[in-house]
Amino acid sequence: MEAGMRPLGYWVKEIDRRIETDLESVLGEEGLTRRHWQVLHTVAQGSATRSDLDDALAPFAPTVRPEVDDLIGRGWIEDSAGMSGPGSSAPDKETRAGLTLTSEGQAAHDRVAEKVAAARARITAGFSEQDYVTLISLLERVAGNLAPG
């Protein structure tokens, strides 16, 4: 490491903090959190169950059920089993019920997706496609080096 250069850990934490702050601002305009966006975007990619969402987003939160319930309450997501709100389902039905976007949810997703894309463009401004690929590859390698076992 060159003299005066900050270590990798510093930059990883600083970048994470700045990304969180930037996305909180962007998503806050819609009354959403980053977890709301992750749920909305995951459901937009195809029907998912509540359990699927918990599994897919486990690295970020132990459960995203509060966000799912909030998005159902907004009328942006519907549950194919007819469950319409928080706590309205039996556990066995809840895990099999497919969640899909409503027309209002699709419109909200499209609107927020544009804002998120603009934020991502700001974050990677000045990067060539190869720069981005290299950065991600190096970060994946660091994560692999730190994997247990």
Secondary structure, DSSP 8 states (H G I E B T S, - for coil): --TT---HHHHHHHHHHHHHHHHHHHHHTTT--HHHHHHHHHHHTS-B-HHHHHHHTTTT-S--HHHHHHHHHTTSEEETT---STT-S-HHHHTT--EEE-HHHHHHHHHHHHHHHHHHHHHTTT--HHHHHHHHHHHHHHHHHTS--
